[in-house]
Amino acid sequence: MEDNYKSLDDKIKMLEAKLNGRMDGIDRKIDEVEKHTTWRIKDCEDLLRSRINDTYVDDSIRLLEERLTKEVDILFVLVLKVFF
């Protein structure tokens, strides 16, 4: 009977060691996934920050339109001076 208990106790210890080894492997994989996920989130945030947005495009178009309008006005005045 004593041998059966010792044998069971040895099997339990062996299974605990095996389980602990597998848990360590799972913990390492979880840490790796967390690190990669954090890196991807930061990369996406950086890309979104650098992406041209609607406000930037609208402001650029408005400024370009203002500049072109001024240049056309100046050219019109010059043409009027030359011909009249």
C-alpha positions as CSV (number, residue, x, y, z in Angstrom):
1,M,0.0,0.0,0.0
2,E,2.9,2.3,0.9
3,D,4.4,1.7,-2.5
4,N,1.1,2.6,-4.2
5,Y,1.1,5.9,-2.4
6,K,4.7,6.6,-3.2
7,S,4.1,5.7,-6.8
8,L,1.0,8.0,-7.0
9,D,2.9,10.7,-5.2
10,D,5.8,10.4,-7.8
11,K,3.3,10.5,-10.7
12,I,1.6,13.6,-9.2
13,K,5.0,15.4,-8.8
14,M,5.9,14.4,-12.4
15,L,2.6,15.8,-13.7
16,E,3.0,19.0,-11.7
17,A,6.5,19.5,-13.1
18,K,5.2,18.8,-16.6
19,L,2.2,21.2,-16.1
20,N,4.5,23.9,-14.7
21,G,6.8,23.6,-17.7
22,R,3.8,24.0,-20.1
23,M,2.4,26.9,-18.1
24,D,5.8,28.7,-18.4
25,G,5.7,28.1,-22.2
26,I,2.1,29.6,-22.3
27,D,3.2,32.5,-20.2
28,R,6.1,33.3,-22.6
29,K,3.7,33.1,-25.6
30,I,1.2,35.4,-23.9
31,D,4.0,37.9,-23.1
32,E,5.1,37.7,-26.8
33,V,1.6,38.3,-28.1
34,E,1.1,41.2,-25.7
35,K,4.4,42.8,-26.8
36,H,3.5,42.4,-30.5
37,T,0.0,43.7,-29.9
38,T,1.4,46.8,-28.1
39,W,3.9,47.4,-30.9
40,R,1.1,47.1,-33.6
41,I,-1.2,49.4,-31.7
42,K,1.7,52.0,-31.4
43,D,2.5,51.6,-35.1
44,C,-1.2,52.2,-36.1
45,E,-1.4,55.2,-33.8
46,D,1.8,56.7,-35.5
47,L,0.3,56.0,-39.0
48,L,-3.0,57.7,-38.0
49,R,-1.1,60.7,-36.7
50,S,0.9,61.1,-39.9
51,R,-2.1,60.4,-42.2
52,I,-3.5,63.4,-44.1
53,N,-6.9,64.3,-42.8
54,D,-9.9,66.1,-44.2
55,T,-9.1,69.4,-42.4
56,Y,-5.5,69.4,-43.8
57,V,-6.8,68.9,-47.3
58,D,-9.6,71.5,-47.0
59,D,-7.1,74.1,-45.5
60,S,-4.6,73.4,-48.2
61,I,-7.2,73.8,-51.0
62,R,-8.5,77.0,-49.5
63,L,-5.0,78.5,-49.2
64,L,-4.1,77.5,-52.7
65,E,-7.3,79.0,-54.0
66,E,-6.6,82.3,-52.1
67,R,-3.1,82.4,-53.6
68,L,-4.3,81.7,-57.1
69,T,-7.0,84.3,-56.8
70,K,-4.4,86.9,-55.7
71,E,-2.1,86.0,-58.6
72,V,-5.0,86.1,-61.1
73,D,-6.0,89.6,-59.7
74,I,-2.4,90.8,-60.1
75,L,-2.2,89.5,-63.7
76,F,-5.5,91.1,-64.5
77,V,-4.3,94.5,-63.2
78,L,-1.1,94.1,-65.2
79,V,-3.0,93.2,-68.4
80,L,-5.3,96.2,-67.9
81,K,-2.3,98.5,-67.5
82,V,-0.7,97.2,-70.6
83,F,-3.7,97.5,-72.8
84,F,-5.2,100.6,-71.4
